Amino acid sequence: MPFPKKYAEFAARTRVTAGFLVLGAFLWLARPTGSSLLLGGAVGALGVAIRAWAAGHLAKNQQLATSGPYAHVRNPLYVGTLVTGIGLAMAGAHVAIGLALVGFFLAYYLPVVGEEESHLAKILPGFDEYRRRVPRLWPALAPRYSGGPPFRPDLYLRNREYQALLGYLATMALLFAKYRIG
């Protein structure tokens, strides 16, 4: 779904700030239970793991990533973000949180995906072929590319993906504290 360029640029600039506002509302509305924390925490951890796996294969704006999760889906970082968000919404055990997540993803991330892919098509040779072979957001079960470089911990660190892990852990800790306080 194409978005107007000005809106996509706005979404790219404001998504982190908007994300913190959504996080604040999320923590306010959350009504975690023991089982919601376990199930949602596991789903959220899967999303963080997907993001970590992707970050270790991504040399941003330097080389087309086609290995690891990029062999299955063009935007594994966003897939990981969505899975993490779903997990946190489950952990928070509030329907409005899930609805806010869907709205936030549609309003902020989908426009950014289109803009980023346009940018990558201009700077990375082979991106158009990659775009034809690999789905945008729904991962293919079988990889659409084989081989390629393995996971690189230095890329994980360079891409500062540990920040997503720390944010996830902090959010889960706050949810657990809210659960314990009752």
Backbone as a printed PyTorch tensor [residue, N CA C, xyz], in Angstrom:
tensor([[[  0.8460,  -1.1630,   0.0000],
         [  0.0000,   0.0000,   0.0000],
         [  0.8990,   1.2370,   0.0000]],

        [[  0.8660,   2.0420,  -1.0520],
         [  1.7260,   3.2290,  -1.1010],
         [  1.1710,   4.3570,  -0.2190]],

        [[  2.0760,   5.0790,   0.4000],
         [  1.7330,   6.2150,   1.2430],
         [  2.3340,   7.4610,   0.6270]],

        [[  1.7160,   8.6290,   0.8350],
         [  2.3300,   9.8710,   0.3480],
         [  3.7230,  10.0430,   0.9560]],

        [[  4.6470,  10.5110,   0.1430],
         [  6.0450,  10.6410,   0.5650],
         [  6.1840,  11.5060,   1.8150]],

        [[  5.4760,  12.6260,   1.8640],
         [  5.5920,  13.5120,   3.0290],
         [  5.1340,  12.8090,   4.3090]],

        [[  4.0720,  12.0290,   4.1940],
         [  3.6120,  11.3000,   5.3770],
         [  4.6270,  10.2280,   5.7820]],

        [[  5.1710,   9.5100,   4.8250],
         [  6.1540,   8.4760,   5.1210],
         [  7.3820,   9.0850,   5.8000]],

        [[  7.8090,  10.2480,   5.3380],
         [  8.9490,  10.9280,   5.9600],
         [  8.6070,  11.3590,   7.3830]],

        [[  7.3790,  11.8640,   7.5800],
         [  6.9140,  12.2470,   8.9180],
         [  6.9140,  11.0280,   9.8430]],

        [[  6.3800,   9.9120,   9.3540],
         [  6.3300,   8.6950,  10.1570],
         [  7.7360,   8.2400,  10.5350]],

        [[  8.6730,   8.3130,   9.6020],
         [ 10.0510,   7.9090,   9.8760],
         [ 10.6800,   8.7910,  10.9570]],

        [[ 10.4120,  10.1010,  10.8820],
         [ 10.9930,  11.0410,  11.8510],
         [ 10.3870,  10.9050,  13.2430]],

        [[  9.1170,  10.5720,  13.3180],
         [  8.4100,  10.6300,  14.6010],
         [  8.1100,   9.2700,  15.2210]],

        [[  8.4920,   8.1820,  14.5730],
         [  8.0730,   6.8720,  15.0760],
         [  8.6550,   6.5340,  16.4360]],

        [[  9.8650,   6.9730,  16.7420],
         [ 10.4450,   6.6520,  18.0510],
         [  9.7040,   7.4160,  19.1440]],

        [[  9.4830,   8.7080,  18.9360],
         [  8.7440,   9.5030,  19.9180],
         [  7.3340,   8.9620,  20.0940]],

        [[  6.6680,   8.6820,  18.9840],
         [  5.3110,   8.1230,  19.0590],
         [  5.3280,   6.7670,  19.7530]],

        [[  6.3670,   5.9990,  19.5110],
         [  6.4860,   4.6970,  20.1630],
         [  6.5760,   4.8280,  21.6760]],

        [[  7.2880,   5.8380,  22.1640],
         [  7.3660,   6.0480,  23.6100],
         [  6.0160,   6.4750,  24.1790]],

        [[  5.2600,   7.2560,  23.4250],
         [  3.9090,   7.6370,  23.8710],
         [  3.0050,   6.4040,  23.9480]],

        [[  3.0900,   5.5490,  22.9350],
         [  2.3070,   4.3070,  22.9490],
         [  2.7580,   3.4320,  24.1180]],

        [[  4.0600,   3.3700,  24.3720],
         [  4.5740,   2.5860,  25.4910],
         [  4.0110,   3.1010,  26.8180]],

        [[  3.9810,   4.4190,  26.9790],
         [  3.4190,   4.9900,  28.2100],
         [  1.9620,   4.5940,  28.3990]],

        [[  1.1770,   4.7090,  27.3260],
         [ -0.2360,   4.3080,  27.4000],
         [ -0.3440,   2.8100,  27.6780]],

        [[  0.5160,   2.0390,  27.0470],
         [  0.5340,   0.6000,  27.2440],
         [  0.7580,   0.2610,  28.7120]],

        [[  1.7610,   0.8720,  29.3160],
         [  2.0690,   0.5700,  30.7160],
         [  0.9370,   1.0250,  31.6400]],

        [[  0.2800,   2.1130,  31.2940],
         [ -0.8410,   2.6100,  32.0870],
         [ -2.0230,   1.6350,  32.0320]],

        [[ -2.3340,   1.1480,  30.8370],
         [ -3.4970,   0.2800,  30.6420],
         [ -3.2430,  -1.1820,  31.0000]],

        [[ -2.0050,  -1.6090,  31.0000],
         [ -1.6780,  -3.0240,  31.1740],
         [ -2.2570,  -3.5800,  32.4710]],

        [[ -2.7710,  -4.7880,  32.3630],
         [ -3.3030,  -5.5290,  33.5050],
         [ -2.7210,  -6.9510,  33.4700]],

        [[ -1.4000,  -7.0470,  33.6440],
         [ -0.7550,  -8.3580,  33.4760],
         [ -1.1770,  -9.3670,  34.5320]],

        [[ -1.2030, -10.6120,  34.1020],
         [ -1.4270, -11.7490,  34.9900],
         [ -0.1910, -12.6380,  34.8710]],

        [[ -0.1040, -13.6040,  35.7320],
         [  1.0320, -14.5230,  35.6630],
         [  1.0930, -15.2430,  34.3250]],

        [[ -0.0440, -15.7340,  33.8590],
         [ -0.0440, -16.4650,  32.5880],
         [  0.1620, -15.5350,  31.4020]],

        [[ -0.3680, -14.2990,  31.4680],
         [ -0.1530, -13.3770,  30.3430],
         [  1.3140, -12.9860,  30.2430]],

        [[  1.9750, -12.8470,  31.3930],
         [  3.4040, -12.5210,  31.3780],
         [  4.2240, -13.6600,  30.7840]],

        [[  3.8740, -14.8950,  31.1340],
         [  4.6240, -16.0410,  30.5990],
         [  4.4290, -16.1910,  29.0950]],

        [[  3.1820, -16.2050,  28.6580],
         [  2.9010, -16.4020,  27.2420],
         [  3.3580, -15.1980,  26.4150]],

        [[  2.9620, -14.0100,  26.8290],
         [  3.3630, -12.8060,  26.0980],
         [  4.8620, -12.5900,  26.1340]],

        [[  5.4790, -12.9080,  27.2860],
         [  6.9290, -12.7730,  27.3920],
         [  7.6550, -13.6770,  26.4160]],

        [[  7.1440, -14.8970,  26.2390],
         [  7.7680, -15.8320,  25.2890],
         [  7.6200, -15.3370,  23.8510]],

        [[  6.4400, -14.8530,  23.5040],
         [  6.2310, -14.3290,  22.1460],
         [  7.1080, -13.1030,  21.9290]],

        [[  7.1520, -12.2090,  22.9100],
         [  7.9960, -11.0220,  22.7930],
         [  9.4700, -11.3700,  22.6590]],

        [[  9.9170, -12.3760,  23.4030],
         [ 11.3200, -12.8080,  23.3070],
         [ 11.6230, -13.3480,  21.9130]],

        [[ 10.6650, -14.0370,  21.3120],
         [ 10.8390, -14.5070,  19.9380],
         [ 11.0510, -13.3160,  18.9970]],

        [[ 10.2600, -12.2670,  19.1740],
         [ 10.4200, -11.0720,  18.3380],
         [ 11.7890, -10.4320,  18.5130]],

        [[ 12.2580, -10.3460,  19.7470],
         [ 13.5920,  -9.7820,  20.0090],
         [ 14.6640, -10.6580,  19.3610]],

        [[ 14.4820, -11.9780,  19.4100],
         [ 15.4410, -12.8880,  18.7840],
         [ 15.4590, -12.7240,  17.2690]],

        [[ 14.2960, -12.5360,  16.6710],
         [ 14.2340, -12.2940,  15.2210],
         [ 15.0000, -11.0220,  14.8740]],

        [[ 14.7960,  -9.9690,  15.6540],
         [ 15.5100,  -8.7070,  15.4210],
         [ 17.0230,  -8.8970,  15.5690]],

        [[ 17.4330,  -9.6340,  16.6000],
         [ 18.8640,  -9.8630,  16.8160],
         [ 19.4690, -10.6320,  15.6480]],

        [[ 18.7830, -11.6670,  15.2040],
         [ 19.2400, -12.4730,  14.0720],
         [ 19.3920, -11.6000,  12.8390]],

        [[ 18.4060, -10.7540,  12.5960],
         [ 18.4570,  -9.8650,  11.4270],
         [ 19.6110,  -8.8700,  11.5320]],

        [[ 19.7840,  -8.2840,  12.7030],
         [ 20.8300,  -7.2630,  12.8710],
         [ 22.2210,  -7.8390,  12.6230]],

        [[ 22.4110,  -9.1060,  12.9220],
         [ 23.7060,  -9.7410,  12.7010],
         [ 23.9850, -10.0950,  11.2490]],

        [[ 23.0310,  -9.8240,  10.3680],
         [ 23.2050, -10.0660,   8.9330],
         [ 23.1410,  -8.7730,   8.1240]],

        [[ 23.0000,  -7.6330,   8.7920],
         [ 22.7150,  -6.3770,   8.1060],
         [ 23.8710,  -5.3870,   8.1790]],

        [[ 24.4950,  -5.1430,   7.0320],
         [ 25.4800,  -4.0640,   6.8950],
         [ 24.7290,  -2.9140,   6.2150]],

        [[ 24.1070,  -2.0690,   7.0190],
         [ 23.1870,  -1.0340,   6.5300],
         [ 23.7960,  -0.1770,   5.4250]],

        [[ 23.0460,  -0.0660,   4.3350],
         [ 23.3960,   0.7820,   3.1930],
         [ 24.7380,   0.4340,   2.5430]],

        [[ 25.2950,  -0.7270,   2.8620],
         [ 26.5770,  -1.1120,   2.3020],
         [ 26.4790,  -2.3400,   1.4110]],

        [[ 25.6360,  -3.2900,   1.8050],
         [ 25.5650,  -4.5620,   1.0980],
         [ 24.1470,  -5.1050,   1.2250]],

        [[ 23.6390,  -5.6790,   0.1520],
         [ 22.3100,  -6.2780,   0.1650],
         [ 22.3300,  -7.5240,   1.0540]],

        [[ 21.4910,  -7.5310,   2.0740],
         [ 21.4030,  -8.6770,   2.9800],
         [ 20.4410,  -9.6960,   2.3830]],

        [[ 20.9390, -10.9080,   2.1230],
         [ 20.1000, -11.9860,   1.5960],
         [ 20.2620, -13.2680,   2.4020]],

        [[ 21.0310, -13.2170,   3.4760],
         [ 21.2580, -14.4120,   4.2930],
         [ 20.4630, -14.2970,   5.5900]],

        [[ 20.4510, -15.3930,   6.3270],
         [ 19.7140, -15.4140,   7.5870],
         [ 18.2380, -15.1450,   7.3380]],

        [[ 17.6350, -14.3000,   8.1550],
         [ 16.2070, -14.0410,   7.9870],
         [ 15.8850, -13.2900,   6.6950]],

        [[ 16.8640, -12.5930,   6.1430],
         [ 16.6500, -11.8510,   4.8890],
         [ 16.4240, -12.7760,   3.7010]],

        [[ 16.7110, -14.0610,   3.8530],
         [ 16.4080, -15.0370,   2.8050],
         [ 14.9300, -15.4140,   2.8220]],

        [[ 14.2410, -15.0670,   3.9160],
         [ 12.8260, -15.4160,   4.0790],
         [ 11.8870, -14.2190,   3.9470]],

        [[ 12.3570, -13.0510,   4.3580],
         [ 11.5040, -11.8560,   4.3870],
         [ 12.3880, -10.6140,   4.2390]],

        [[ 11.8910,  -9.6260,   3.4810],
         [ 12.7100,  -8.4370,   3.2130],
         [ 12.8970,  -7.5450,   4.4350]],

        [[ 11.9890,  -7.5810,   5.3600],
         [ 12.0280,  -6.6540,   6.4960],
         [ 11.9510,  -7.3990,   7.8380]],

        [[ 12.9310,  -8.2570,   8.1240],
         [ 12.8350,  -9.0350,   9.3650],
         [ 12.9210,  -8.1900,  10.6310]],

        [[ 13.5650,  -7.0350,  10.5710],
         [ 13.5840,  -6.1750,  11.7570],
         [ 12.1720,  -5.7160,  12.1010]],

        [[ 11.4000,  -5.3690,  11.0970],
         [ 10.0190,  -4.9350,  11.3470],
         [  9.1360,  -6.1070,  11.7430]],

        [[  9.3740,  -7.2760,  11.1650],
         [  8.6340,  -8.4680,  11.5850],
         [  8.9360,  -8.7370,  13.0600]],

        [[ 10.2060,  -8.6440,  13.4310],
         [ 10.5820,  -8.8340,  14.8350],
         [  9.9390,  -7.7990,  15.7420]],

        [[  9.8780,  -6.5640,  15.2860],
         [  9.2210,  -5.5060,  16.0630],
         [  7.7470,  -5.8390,  16.2610]],

        [[  7.0900,  -6.2680,  15.1980],
         [  5.6730,  -6.6070,  15.2870],
         [  5.4540,  -7.7840,  16.2340]],

        [[  6.2730,  -8.8260,  16.1340],
         [  6.1330,  -9.9940,  17.0150],
         [  6.3920,  -9.5810,  18.4700]],

        [[  7.4020,  -8.7440,  18.6950],
         [  7.6700,  -8.2530,  20.0470],
         [  6.4810,  -7.4700,  20.5750]],

        [[  5.9260,  -6.6000,  19.7420],
         [  4.7630,  -5.8090,  20.1520],
         [  3.5690,  -6.6830,  20.4830]],

        [[  3.3420,  -7.6980,  19.6690],
         [  2.2370,  -8.6250,  19.9450],
         [  2.4760,  -9.3300,  21.2790]],

        [[  3.7110,  -9.7480,  21.5000],
         [  4.0370, -10.3970,  22.7680],
         [  3.8180,  -9.4740,  23.9560]],

        [[  4.2430,  -8.2290,  23.8320],
         [  4.0430,  -7.2830,  24.9320],
         [  2.5590,  -7.0020,  25.1440]],

        [[  1.8040,  -6.8940,  24.0570],
         [  0.3560,  -6.6870,  24.1840],
         [ -0.2780,  -7.8710,  24.9080]],

        [[  0.1610,  -9.0770,  24.5690],
         [ -0.3500, -10.2710,  25.2560],
         [  0.0430, -10.2300,  26.7330]],

        [[  1.2760,  -9.8400,  27.0210],
         [  1.7480,  -9.7830,  28.4040],
         [  0.9630,  -8.7510,  29.2060]],

        [[  0.5790,  -7.6590,  28.5460],
         [ -0.1800,  -6.6090,  29.2140],
         [ -1.6450,  -6.9350,  29.4170]],

        [[ -2.1480,  -7.9450,  28.7000],
         [ -3.5000,  -8.4740,  28.8830],
         [ -4.5890,  -7.4010,  28.8200]],

        [[ -4.5400,  -6.5660,  27.7830],
         [ -5.5760,  -5.5390,  27.6090],
         [ -5.8510,  -5.3940,  26.1130]],

        [[ -7.1100,  -5.5500,  25.7160],
         [ -7.4850,  -5.5310,  24.3010],
         [ -7.0960,  -4.2150,  23.6310]],

        [[ -7.2650,  -3.1020,  24.3220],
         [ -6.9410,  -1.8040,  23.7300],
         [ -5.4660,  -1.7130,  23.3480]],

        [[ -4.6220,  -2.3950,  24.1030],
         [ -3.1920,  -2.4000,  23.7870],
         [ -2.9670,  -3.0670,  22.4370]],

        [[ -3.6060,  -4.1870,  22.2130],
         [ -3.4780,  -4.8780,  20.9290],
         [ -3.9760,  -4.0360,  19.7760]],

        [[ -5.1000,  -3.3620,  19.9660],
         [ -5.6380,  -2.4890,  18.9160],
         [ -4.7100,  -1.3050,  18.6540]],

        [[ -4.1440,  -0.7430,  19.7140],
         [ -3.1990,   0.3660,  19.5490],
         [ -1.9600,  -0.0980,  18.7970]],

        [[ -1.5050,  -1.2980,  19.0810],
         [ -0.3450,  -1.8550,  18.3930],
         [ -0.5950,  -1.9510,  16.8960]],

        [[ -1.7290,  -2.5120,  16.5330],
         [ -2.0600,  -2.6500,  15.1040],
         [ -2.1320,  -1.2730,  14.4530]],

        [[ -2.8060,  -0.3440,  15.0840],
         [ -2.9000,   1.0130,  14.5390],
         [ -1.5390,   1.6760,  14.4060]],

        [[ -0.7070,   1.5220,  15.4180],
         [  0.6330,   2.1120,  15.3870],
         [  1.4570,   1.5130,  14.2550]],

        [[  1.4150,   0.1960,  14.1230],
         [  2.1890,  -0.4550,  13.0610],
         [  1.7240,   0.0300,  11.6880]],

        [[  0.4250,   0.0700,  11.4830],
         [ -0.1080,   0.5230,  10.1870],
         [  0.2360,   1.9830,   9.9080]],

        [[  0.1270,   2.8160,  10.9160],
         [  0.3430,   4.2580,  10.7220],
         [  1.8050,   4.6500,  10.6250]],

        [[  2.6900,   3.9180,  11.3170],
         [  4.0870,   4.3450,  11.3740],
         [  5.0560,   3.4370,  10.6260]],

        [[  4.8700,   2.1520,  10.7020],
         [  5.8670,   1.2700,  10.1120],
         [  5.6310,   0.9640,   8.6420]],

        [[  4.3920,   0.7630,   8.2360],
         [  4.1650,   0.4780,   6.8170],
         [  4.6520,   1.5990,   5.8990]],

        [[  4.4060,   2.8700,   6.2240],
         [  4.9450,   3.9270,   5.3490],
         [  6.4740,   3.9410,   5.3160]],

        [[  7.0960,   3.6450,   6.4330],
         [  8.5540,   3.6570,   6.5100],
         [  9.1420,   2.5260,   5.6650]],

        [[  8.4930,   1.3670,   5.6750],
         [  8.9630,   0.2370,   4.8730],
         [  9.0550,   0.6300,   3.4010]],

        [[  8.0130,   1.2520,   2.8830],
         [  8.0240,   1.6640,   1.4800],
         [  9.1350,   2.6530,   1.1670]],

        [[  9.3240,   3.6200,   2.0320],
         [ 10.3930,   4.6100,   1.8270],
         [ 11.7690,   3.9580,   1.8720]],

        [[ 11.9690,   3.0800,   2.8310],
         [ 13.2670,   2.4170,   2.9450],
         [ 13.5460,   1.5510,   1.7260]],

        [[ 12.5370,   0.8430,   1.2430],
         [ 12.7540,  -0.0050,   0.0790],
         [ 13.0520,   0.8200,  -1.1690]],

        [[ 12.4230,   1.9700,  -1.3120],
         [ 12.7490,   2.8560,  -2.4390],
         [ 14.1970,   3.3100,  -2.3560]],

        [[ 14.6320,   3.6560,  -1.1670],
         [ 16.0150,   4.0820,  -0.9480],
         [ 16.9880,   2.9470,  -1.2790]],

        [[ 16.6920,   1.7390,  -0.7840],
         [ 17.5850,   0.6050,  -1.0240],
         [ 17.6660,   0.2410,  -2.5040]],

        [[ 16.5590,   0.3790,  -3.2160],
         [ 16.5650,   0.0840,  -4.6590],
         [ 17.5190,   1.0130,  -5.4040]],

        [[ 17.7010,   2.2290,  -4.8940],
         [ 18.5900,   3.2020,  -5.5390],
         [ 20.0590,   2.9420,  -5.2350]],

        [[ 20.3540,   2.4130,  -4.0400],
         [ 21.7640,   2.3330,  -3.6330],
         [ 22.3550,   0.9300,  -3.6330]],

        [[ 21.5120,  -0.1080,  -3.6460],
         [ 22.0470,  -1.4660,  -3.5580],
         [ 21.7710,  -2.2530,  -4.8340]],

        [[ 22.8280,  -2.6050,  -5.5510],
         [ 22.6420,  -3.4270,  -6.7510],
         [ 21.9770,  -4.7580,  -6.3870]],

        [[ 21.0540,  -5.1800,  -7.2130],
         [ 20.3760,  -6.4520,  -7.0030],
         [ 19.1180,  -6.3580,  -6.1660]],

        [[ 18.7970,  -5.1660,  -5.6590],
         [ 17.6260,  -5.0630,  -4.7890],
         [ 16.3270,  -5.3630,  -5.5320]],

        [[ 16.2130,  -4.9420,  -6.7790],
         [ 14.9730,  -5.1990,  -7.5230],
         [ 14.7310,  -6.7000,  -7.6830]],

        [[ 15.7720,  -7.4660,  -7.9890],
         [ 15.6380,  -8.9270,  -8.0770],
         [ 15.2690,  -9.5020,  -6.7090]],

        [[ 15.9240,  -9.0170,  -5.6700],
         [ 15.6310,  -9.4500,  -4.3070],
         [ 14.1600,  -9.1770,  -3.9760]],

        [[ 13.6800,  -7.9960,  -4.3240],
         [ 12.2970,  -7.6130,  -4.0540],
         [ 11.3200,  -8.5580,  -4.7620]],

        [[ 11.6720,  -9.0140,  -5.9580],
         [ 10.7990,  -9.9350,  -6.6920],
         [ 10.7570, -11.3280,  -6.0470]],

        [[ 11.8440, -11.7280,  -5.4280],
         [ 11.9450, -13.0960,  -4.9070],
         [ 11.4940, -13.2580,  -3.4560]],

        [[ 11.6350, -12.2140,  -2.6440],
         [ 11.4350, -12.3360,  -1.2000],
         [ 10.2370, -11.4850,  -0.7630]],

        [[  9.3210, -12.0720,   0.0110],
         [  8.1520, -11.3130,   0.4570],
         [  8.5240, -10.1660,   1.4070]],

        [[  7.6890,  -9.1420,   1.4060],
         [  7.9550,  -7.9340,   2.1890],
         [  7.8520,  -8.1660,   3.6980]],

        [[  6.7250,  -8.6690,   4.1790],
         [  6.5060,  -8.7760,   5.6240],
         [  6.0340, -10.1490,   6.0990]],

        [[  5.5270, -10.9690,   5.2260],
         [  5.0850, -12.3090,   5.6270],
         [  6.1680, -13.3000,   5.2210]],

        [[  6.9200, -13.8460,   6.1720],
         [  8.0780, -14.6860,   5.8280],
         [  7.7120, -15.9270,   5.0110]],

        [[  8.5470, -16.2310,   4.0360],
         [  8.4380, -17.4790,   3.2760],
         [  8.9980, -18.5990,   4.1410]],

        [[  8.3600, -19.7560,   4.1190],
         [  8.8460, -20.8800,   4.9220],
         [ 10.2020, -21.3630,   4.4270]],

        [[ 10.3480, -21.4750,   3.1150],
         [ 11.6270, -21.8940,   2.5360],
         [ 12.4200, -20.6470,   2.1500]],

        [[ 13.7270, -20.6390,   2.4070],
         [ 14.5220, -19.4680,   2.0340],
         [ 14.4990, -19.2300,   0.5280]],

        [[ 14.4690, -17.9780,   0.1300],
         [ 14.4610, -17.6030,  -1.2820],
         [ 15.8680, -17.3560,  -1.8090]],

        [[ 16.8350, -17.3530,  -0.9150],
         [ 18.2640, -17.2550,  -1.2500],
         [ 18.9790, -18.2750,  -0.3860]],

        [[ 20.1060, -18.7890,  -0.8600],
         [ 20.8960, -19.6980,  -0.0370],
         [ 22.3160, -19.1720,   0.0550]],

        [[ 23.0110, -19.6610,   1.0380],
         [ 24.3880, -19.2170,   1.2420],
         [ 24.4240, -17.8300,   1.8450]],

        [[ 25.4750, -17.1260,   1.5480],
         [ 25.6410, -15.7850,   2.0930],
         [ 26.4110, -15.8300,   3.3930]],

        [[ 26.7890, -14.6660,   3.8680],
         [ 27.5890, -14.6230,   5.0880],
         [ 26.7900, -15.0680,   6.3130]],

        [[ 27.4730, -15.6420,   7.2960],
         [ 26.7960, -16.0650,   8.5270],
         [ 26.5010, -14.8640,   9.4310]],

        [[ 25.8000, -15.1250,  10.5100],
         [ 25.5460, -14.1200,  11.5390],
         [ 26.8690, -13.5540,  12.0270]],

        [[ 26.9190, -12.2320,  12.1550],
         [ 28.1430, -11.5700,  12.6330],
         [ 27.8290, -10.7730,  13.8930]],

        [[ 28.3730, -11.1780,  15.0340],
         [ 28.1300, -10.4380,  16.2760],
         [ 28.5360,  -8.9630,  16.1850]],

        [[ 29.5860,  -8.6660,  15.4010],
         [ 30.0150,  -7.2700,  15.2810],
         [ 28.9290,  -6.4160,  14.6100]],

        [[ 28.1820,  -7.0000,  13.6630],
         [ 27.0770,  -6.2540,  13.0490],
         [ 25.9470,  -6.0490,  14.0520]],

        [[ 25.6670,  -7.0620,  14.8500],
         [ 24.6550,  -6.9350,  15.9050],
         [ 25.0010,  -5.7430,  16.8020]],

        [[ 26.2590,  -5.6400,  17.1920],
         [ 26.6790,  -4.5400,  18.0570],
         [ 26.6900,  -3.2080,  17.3140]],

        [[ 27.2020,  -3.2000,  16.0820],
         [ 27.2460,  -1.9640,  15.2980],
         [ 25.8420,  -1.4110,  15.0470]],

        [[ 24.8870,  -2.3160,  14.8430],
         [ 23.4990,  -1.8950,  14.6220],
         [ 22.7750,  -1.5640,  15.9290]],

        [[ 23.4720,  -1.6750,  17.0380],
         [ 22.9610,  -1.3380,  18.3760],
         [ 21.6530,  -2.0570,  18.7090]],

        [[ 21.5790,  -3.2940,  18.2610],
         [ 20.3560,  -4.0610,  18.4800],
         [ 20.1640,  -4.4350,  19.9440]],

        [[ 21.2210,  -4.3940,  20.7290],
         [ 21.1050,  -4.6400,  22.1580],
         [ 20.1360,  -3.6600,  22.8060]],

        [[ 19.9200,  -2.4950,  22.1850],
         [ 18.9670,  -1.5310,  22.7280],
         [ 17.5400,  -2.0870,  22.7170]],

        [[ 17.1930,  -2.8230,  21.6660],
         [ 15.8700,  -3.4510,  21.6170],
         [ 15.7390,  -4.4930,  22.7240]],

        [[ 16.7910,  -5.2670,  22.9470],
         [ 16.7700,  -6.2590,  24.0180],
         [ 16.6030,  -5.5750,  25.3710]],

        [[ 17.3650,  -4.5210,  25.6090],
         [ 17.2660,  -3.8170,  26.8910],
         [ 15.8830,  -3.1990,  27.0750]],

        [[ 15.3220,  -2.6300,  26.0160],
         [ 13.9770,  -2.0580,  26.0880],
         [ 12.9240,  -3.1140,  26.3930]],

        [[ 13.0630,  -4.2650,  25.7470],
         [ 12.1390,  -5.3790,  25.9980],
         [ 12.2440,  -5.8330,  27.4580]],

        [[ 13.4620,  -6.0310,  27.9380],
         [ 13.6550,  -6.4910,  29.3190],
         [ 13.1200,  -5.4720,  30.3210]],

        [[ 13.3490,  -4.1980,  30.0700],
         [ 12.8480,  -3.1500,  30.9710],
         [ 11.3170,  -3.1370,  30.9800]],

        [[ 10.7140,  -3.2710,  29.8080],
         [  9.2510,  -3.2790,  29.7330],
         [  8.6770,  -4.4910,  30.4570]],

        [[  9.2860,  -5.6480,  30.2450],
         [  8.8150,  -6.8420,  30.9460],
         [  8.9890,  -6.6960,  32.4580]],

        [[ 10.0810,  -6.0780,  32.8890],
         [ 10.2980,  -5.8630,  34.3240],
         [  9.2190,  -4.9480,  34.8960]],

        [[  8.8620,  -3.8960,  34.1570],
         [  7.7950,  -2.9960,  34.6160],
         [  6.4490,  -3.7190,  34.6640]],

        [[  6.1830,  -4.5520,  33.6640],
         [  4.9390,  -5.3260,  33.6830],
         [  4.9220,  -6.2930,  34.8650]],

        [[  6.0570,  -6.9320,  35.1260],
         [  6.1320,  -7.8540,  36.2530],
         [  5.9090,  -7.1020,  37.5610]],

        [[  6.5130,  -5.9240,  37.6870],
         [  6.3210,  -5.1120,  38.9090],
         [  4.8520,  -4.7190,  39.0540]],

        [[  4.2110,  -4.3520,  37.9680],
         [  2.7950,  -3.9790,  38.0210],
         [  1.9500,  -5.1890,  38.4500]],

        [[  2.3090,  -6.3510,  37.9440],
         [  1.6160,  -7.5860,  38.3360],
         [  1.7960,  -7.8580,  39.8270]],

        [[  3.0070,  -7.7190,  40.3210],
         [  3.2970,  -8.0280,  41.7240],
         [  2.6030,  -7.0390,  42.6640]],

        [[  2.5360,  -5.7890,  42.2460],
         [  1.8980,  -4.7650,  43.0850],
         [  0.3830,  -4.9940,  43.1110]],

        [[ -0.1130,  -5.5020,  41.9720],
         [ -1.5280,  -5.8540,  41.8790],
         [ -2.3490,  -4.6960,  41.5520]]])
